[in-house]
Amino acid sequence: MKAHHARLYGSEIFLNLMFYFSCDVLEDYKELMEVIEDYLKLKKRKGVKSAFIFLDEVTFVDEWWRAIKFLIDRGTLRRDTIIGSVSLTLGKHFETFGGGEVMVKL
């Protein structure tokens, strides 16, 4: 297990409804997807229906939007709110987050 995954099971989870992760330790969108999927598995085990996912410094991750889009399109992210760093590139990718019950605020 990578070091950043260890954070998923520590003090990063508050009340099972909020998840904070500092993305500045990630290299690419694949690692971001692993982190989010690990959290979603934990959320499911705890019986949490929806959560706030805070992705600090998400714009440091190369092609970060690909992980979010893939998880939304696959139906893995549902009824969750994702909040992350503001990016000048958001306008270029915002239209890719269509449909679903996921709110993405970056």
SERO-63429 format. One record per residue: z, y, x of N, C-alpha, C in turn. Coordinates in Angstrom, 3 decimals. Atoms other than C-alpha are relative to their C-alpha. Example, Ala and Ser with C-alpha at 12.3 -4.5 7.8 and 13.67 -1.06 7.14 Angstrom:
% residues 2
+----------+----------+----------+----------+----------+----------+----------+----------+----------+
!     n.up !  n.north !   n.east !    ca.up ! ca.north !  ca.east !     c.up !  c.north !   c.east !
+----------+----------+----------+----------+----------+----------+----------+----------+----------+
!    0.000 !   -1.190 !    0.890 !    7.800 !   -4.500 !   12.300 !    0.000 !    1.200 !    0.900 !
!   -0.060 !   -1.190 !   -0.820 !    7.140 !   -1.060 !   13.670 !    0.730 !    1.090 !   -0.770 !
+----------+----------+----------+----------+----------+----------+----------+----------+----------+
This chain:
% residues 106
+----------+----------+----------+----------+----------+----------+----------+----------+----------+
!     n.up !  n.north !   n.east !    ca.up ! ca.north !  ca.east !     c.up !  c.north !   c.east !
+----------+----------+----------+----------+----------+----------+----------+----------+----------+
!    0.000 !   -1.181 !    0.853 !    0.000 !    0.000 !    0.000 !    0.000 !    1.237 !    0.893 !
!    0.068 !   -1.228 !   -0.787 !   -0.921 !    3.392 !    1.345 !    1.242 !    0.841 !   -0.251 !
!   -1.217 !   -0.819 !    0.092 !    1.852 !    5.882 !    1.977 !    0.006 !    0.887 !   -1.226 !
!    0.008 !   -0.906 !    1.146 !    0.693 !    8.240 !   -0.751 !    0.271 !   -0.738 !   -1.308 !
!   -0.301 !    0.751 !    1.214 !    0.999 !    5.452 !   -3.333 !    1.502 !   -0.192 !   -0.179 !
!   -1.449 !    0.168 !    0.095 !    4.679 !    5.099 !   -2.524 !    0.637 !    1.120 !   -0.807 !
!   -0.530 !   -1.124 !    0.767 !    5.231 !    8.514 !   -4.087 !    0.018 !   -0.278 !   -1.503 !
!    0.093 !    0.275 !    1.432 !    4.264 !    7.092 !   -7.467 !    1.292 !   -0.573 !   -0.560 !
!   -1.172 !    0.711 !    0.486 !    7.482 !    5.159 !   -7.692 !    1.308 !    0.693 !    0.370 !
!   -1.187 !   -0.748 !   -0.389 !    9.881 !    7.826 !   -6.455 !    0.253 !    1.176 !   -0.908 !
!   -0.406 !   -1.175 !    0.761 !   10.966 !   11.267 !   -7.543 !   -1.171 !    0.782 !   -0.572 !
!    1.163 !   -0.719 !    0.505 !    7.406 !   12.298 !   -8.420 !   -0.157 !   -0.155 !   -1.510 !
!    0.135 !    0.214 !    1.435 !    7.783 !   10.985 !  -11.960 !    1.227 !    0.569 !   -0.693 !
!   -1.085 !   -0.662 !    0.702 !    9.875 !   13.184 !  -14.218 !   -0.074 !   -0.378 !   -1.467 !
!   -0.114 !    0.343 !    1.413 !   10.945 !   11.823 !  -17.600 !   -1.157 !   -0.872 !   -0.503 !
!    1.125 !    0.865 !    0.327 !    7.959 !    9.420 !  -17.552 !   -1.145 !    0.714 !   -0.708 !
!    1.038 !   -0.742 !    0.708 !    5.903 !   12.158 !  -19.212 !   -0.779 !    0.923 !    0.921 !
!    0.646 !   -0.905 !   -0.942 !    4.974 !   14.191 !  -16.153 !   -0.175 !   -0.701 !    1.339 !
!    0.279 !    0.560 !   -1.310 !    3.390 !   13.177 !  -12.898 !   -0.553 !    1.113 !    0.877 !
!    0.451 !   -1.003 !   -0.967 !    2.989 !   15.471 !   -9.897 !   -0.458 !   -0.726 !    1.253 !
!    0.468 !    0.567 !   -1.252 !    0.900 !   14.578 !   -6.882 !   -0.707 !    1.075 !    0.802 !
!    0.647 !   -0.944 !   -0.894 !   -0.103 !   16.714 !   -3.906 !   -1.193 !   -0.699 !    0.647 !
!    1.231 !    0.665 !   -0.419 !   -3.706 !   15.781 !   -3.212 !   -0.440 !    0.340 !    1.419 !
!    0.433 !   -0.402 !   -1.345 !   -3.867 !   17.400 !    0.217 !    0.075 !   -1.143 !    1.010 !
!   -0.066 !    1.149 !   -0.905 !   -3.117 !   13.981 !    1.774 !   -1.145 !   -0.983 !   -0.247 !
!    1.088 !    0.915 !    0.346 !   -6.165 !   12.342 !    0.173 !   -1.290 !    0.373 !    0.722 !
!    1.262 !   -0.231 !   -0.698 !   -9.535 !   11.939 !    1.829 !   -1.182 !    0.173 !   -0.937 !
!    1.162 !   -0.079 !    0.875 !  -11.907 !   11.439 !   -1.092 !    0.364 !   -0.376 !   -1.437 !
!   -0.217 !    0.253 !    1.425 !  -12.322 !   10.883 !   -4.824 !    0.441 !   -1.439 !   -0.271 !
!   -0.411 !    1.393 !    0.203 !  -11.835 !    7.118 !   -4.436 !    1.513 !   -0.142 !    0.137 !
!   -1.457 !    0.030 !   -0.156 !   -8.289 !    7.624 !   -3.164 !    0.679 !    0.694 !   -1.175 !
!   -0.546 !   -0.694 !    1.166 !   -7.655 !   10.106 !   -5.976 !   -0.005 !   -0.935 !   -1.211 !
!    0.094 !    0.924 !    1.114 !   -8.836 !    7.520 !   -8.484 !    1.077 !   -1.093 !    0.107 !
!   -1.048 !    1.007 !   -0.202 !   -6.463 !    4.910 !   -6.980 !    1.372 !    0.547 !   -0.388 !
!   -1.289 !   -0.620 !    0.315 !   -3.515 !    7.289 !   -7.275 !    0.165 !    0.136 !   -1.511 !
!   -0.084 !   -0.192 !    1.453 !   -4.288 !    8.142 !  -10.898 !    0.110 !   -1.347 !   -0.712 !
!   -0.067 !    1.322 !    0.633 !   -4.894 !    4.490 !  -11.822 !    1.378 !   -0.631 !    0.179 !
!   -1.352 !    0.525 !   -0.227 !   -1.561 !    3.484 !  -10.239 !    0.999 !    0.656 !   -0.945 !
!   -0.900 !   -0.685 !    0.925 !    0.224 !    6.141 !  -12.263 !   -0.222 !   -0.480 !   -1.432 !
!    0.291 !    0.426 !    1.365 !   -1.545 !    5.096 !  -15.469 !    0.539 !   -1.400 !   -0.286 !
!   -0.596 !    1.336 !    0.163 !   -0.427 !    1.481 !  -14.921 !    1.505 !    0.114 !   -0.231 !
!   -1.439 !   -0.210 !    0.157 !    3.159 !    2.652 !  -14.519 !    0.311 !    0.608 !   -1.366 !
!   -0.165 !   -0.655 !    1.301 !    2.839 !    4.878 !  -17.585 !   -0.105 !   -1.030 !   -1.122 !
!    0.186 !    1.039 !    1.016 !    1.585 !    1.920 !  -19.622 !    1.204 !   -0.941 !   -0.052 !
!   -1.190 !    0.879 !   -0.042 !    4.472 !   -0.310 !  -18.462 !    1.211 !    0.651 !   -0.644 !
!   -1.129 !   -0.735 !    0.572 !    6.914 !    2.397 !  -19.552 !   -0.214 !    0.324 !   -1.478 !
!    0.280 !   -0.264 !    1.404 !    5.243 !    2.681 !  -22.966 !   -0.271 !    1.457 !   -0.322 !
!    0.287 !   -1.421 !    0.191 !    4.295 !    6.334 !  -22.480 !   -1.426 !    0.146 !   -0.527 !
!    1.311 !   -0.161 !    0.635 !    1.406 !    7.355 !  -24.753 !   -0.833 !    1.109 !    0.629 !
!    0.731 !   -1.104 !   -0.615 !    0.476 !   10.680 !  -23.162 !    0.896 !    0.674 !    1.029 !
!   -0.757 !   -0.615 !   -1.086 !    1.474 !   12.611 !  -20.080 !   -0.742 !    1.218 !    0.541 !
!    0.566 !   -1.107 !   -0.765 !    0.913 !   15.757 !  -18.047 !   -0.160 !   -0.493 !    1.426 !
!    0.287 !    0.434 !   -1.358 !   -0.734 !   14.945 !  -14.730 !   -0.339 !    1.249 !    0.806 !
!    0.176 !   -1.184 !   -0.842 !   -0.383 !   17.721 !  -12.135 !   -0.587 !   -0.437 !    1.341 !
!    0.665 !    0.350 !   -1.250 !   -2.839 !   17.369 !   -9.255 !   -0.086 !    1.249 !    0.868 !
!   -0.068 !   -1.170 !   -0.870 !   -1.837 !   19.986 !   -6.716 !   -1.018 !   -0.140 !    1.125 !
!    1.004 !   -0.046 !   -1.072 !   -4.542 !   20.971 !   -4.217 !   -1.125 !   -1.009 !   -0.214 !
!    1.039 !    0.989 !    0.302 !   -7.033 !   18.709 !   -5.977 !   -1.359 !    0.417 !    0.549 !
!    1.302 !   -0.445 !   -0.491 !   -9.933 !   20.854 !   -4.802 !   -0.191 !   -0.272 !    1.493 !
!    0.144 !    0.419 !   -1.396 !   -9.218 !   19.740 !   -1.218 !   -0.672 !   -1.369 !    0.110 !
!    0.547 !    1.357 !    0.010 !  -10.446 !   16.268 !   -2.203 !   -1.508 !    0.078 !   -0.231 !
!    1.451 !    0.006 !    0.146 !  -14.171 !   15.742 !   -1.665 !   -0.397 !   -0.666 !   -1.313 !
!    0.542 !    0.487 !    1.265 !  -15.903 !   15.292 !   -5.006 !    1.093 !   -0.501 !   -0.960 !
!   -1.150 !    0.368 !    0.831 !  -12.541 !   15.143 !   -6.844 !   -0.386 !   -0.238 !   -1.447 !
!    0.409 !    0.070 !    1.405 !  -14.271 !   15.620 !  -10.196 !   -0.593 !   -1.349 !   -0.369 !
!    0.585 !    1.309 !    0.275 !  -15.992 !   12.239 !   -9.854 !    1.058 !   -0.989 !   -0.480 !
!   -1.081 !    0.905 !    0.413 !  -12.670 !   10.401 !  -10.163 !    0.419 !    0.295 !   -1.433 !
!   -0.428 !   -0.394 !    1.349 !  -11.648 !   12.364 !  -13.262 !   -1.068 !   -0.395 !   -1.017 !
!    1.093 !    0.318 !    0.920 !  -15.056 !   11.987 !  -14.913 !   -0.109 !   -1.494 !   -0.224 !
!    0.107 !    1.453 !    0.126 !  -15.196 !    8.249 !  -14.205 !    1.112 !   -0.556 !   -0.886 !
!   -1.134 !    0.503 !    0.784 !  -11.716 !    7.648 !  -15.651 !   -0.090 !    0.428 !   -1.461 !
!    0.203 !   -0.444 !    1.386 !  -12.535 !    9.705 !  -18.751 !   -1.103 !   -0.827 !   -0.654 !
!    1.134 !    0.743 !    0.551 !  -15.897 !    8.005 !  -19.278 !    0.356 !   -1.459 !   -0.275 !
!   -0.420 !    1.399 !    0.152 !  -14.315 !    4.560 !  -18.842 !    1.050 !   -0.160 !   -1.092 !
!   -1.035 !    0.065 !    1.033 !  -11.633 !    5.435 !  -21.394 !    1.388 !   -0.244 !    0.550 !
!   -1.300 !    0.227 !   -0.637 !   -8.801 !    5.000 !  -18.887 !    0.932 !    1.178 !   -0.212 !
!   -0.777 !   -1.212 !    0.262 !   -7.619 !    8.595 !  -19.278 !   -0.155 !    0.357 !   -1.467 !
!    0.021 !   -0.346 !    1.425 !   -6.724 !    9.159 !  -22.927 !    1.285 !    0.719 !   -0.339 !
!   -1.162 !   -0.747 !    0.496 !   -4.404 !   11.641 !  -24.590 !    0.861 !    0.563 !    1.124 !
!   -0.728 !   -0.565 !   -1.125 !   -3.408 !   13.047 !  -21.196 !   -0.506 !    1.406 !    0.280 !
!    0.379 !   -1.343 !   -0.432 !   -3.447 !   16.590 !  -19.866 !    0.037 !    0.010 !    1.516 !
!    0.087 !   -0.067 !   -1.455 !   -4.630 !   17.021 !  -16.288 !   -0.044 !    1.467 !    0.388 !
!   -0.084 !   -1.383 !   -0.468 !   -3.689 !   20.247 !  -14.545 !   -0.118 !   -0.034 !    1.511 !
!    0.184 !   -0.005 !   -1.437 !   -4.838 !   21.099 !  -11.053 !   -0.282 !    1.382 !    0.531 !
!    0.283 !   -1.252 !   -0.685 !   -5.743 !   23.777 !   -8.566 !   -1.269 !    0.641 !   -0.545 !
!    1.188 !   -0.736 !    0.417 !   -8.245 !   26.463 !   -9.500 !   -1.040 !   -0.111 !    1.100 !
!    1.086 !    0.117 !   -0.967 !  -11.605 !   26.066 !   -7.845 !   -1.181 !    0.853 !   -0.432 !
!    1.208 !   -0.759 !    0.303 !  -14.655 !   28.264 !   -7.622 !   -1.126 !   -0.925 !   -0.441 !
!    1.043 !    0.950 !    0.372 !  -16.717 !   25.096 !   -8.107 !    0.210 !   -0.569 !   -1.392 !
!   -0.294 !    0.568 !    1.318 !  -15.147 !   24.346 !  -11.498 !   -1.150 !    0.197 !   -0.964 !
!    1.088 !   -0.255 !    0.920 !  -17.958 !   25.974 !  -13.413 !   -1.160 !   -0.963 !    0.186 !
!    1.086 !    0.914 !   -0.304 !  -20.423 !   23.675 !  -11.704 !    0.262 !   -1.396 !   -0.578 !
!   -0.333 !    1.352 !    0.427 !  -18.564 !   20.545 !  -12.848 !    0.665 !   -0.073 !   -1.371 !
!   -0.758 !    0.012 !    1.246 !  -16.764 !   21.588 !  -16.020 !   -0.747 !   -0.694 !   -1.122 !
!    0.754 !    0.589 !    1.092 !  -19.560 !   20.504 !  -18.305 !   -0.036 !   -1.524 !    0.055 !
!    0.013 !    1.456 !   -0.106 !  -19.251 !   16.924 !  -17.031 !    1.190 !   -0.641 !   -0.695 !
!   -1.188 !    0.552 !    0.633 !  -15.890 !   16.505 !  -18.799 !   -0.117 !    0.090 !   -1.514 !
!    0.216 !   -0.083 !    1.436 !  -17.190 !   16.032 !  -22.299 !    0.770 !   -1.062 !   -0.757 !
!   -0.575 !    0.971 !    0.934 !  -15.534 !   14.302 !  -25.260 !    1.377 !   -0.486 !    0.373 !
!   -1.277 !    0.627 !   -0.269 !  -12.434 !   12.184 !  -25.348 !    1.185 !    0.813 !   -0.451 !
!   -1.251 !   -0.650 !    0.391 !   -8.847 !   13.143 !  -25.906 !    0.747 !    0.488 !    1.230 !
!   -0.598 !   -0.435 !   -1.251 !   -8.216 !   14.372 !  -22.374 !   -0.230 !    1.493 !    0.152 !
!    0.149 !   -1.423 !   -0.278 !   -7.551 !   18.014 !  -21.604 !    0.073 !    0.164 !    1.505 !
!    0.031 !   -0.283 !   -1.432 !   -8.521 !   19.080 !  -18.108 !    0.094 !    1.495 !    0.172 !
!   -0.176 !   -1.428 !   -0.256 !   -7.207 !   22.457 !  -16.991 !    0.160 !    0.186 !    1.487 !
!   -0.023 !   -0.199 !   -1.434 !   -8.027 !   23.451 !  -13.457 !   -0.152 !    1.467 !    0.319 !
+----------+----------+----------+----------+----------+----------+----------+----------+----------+
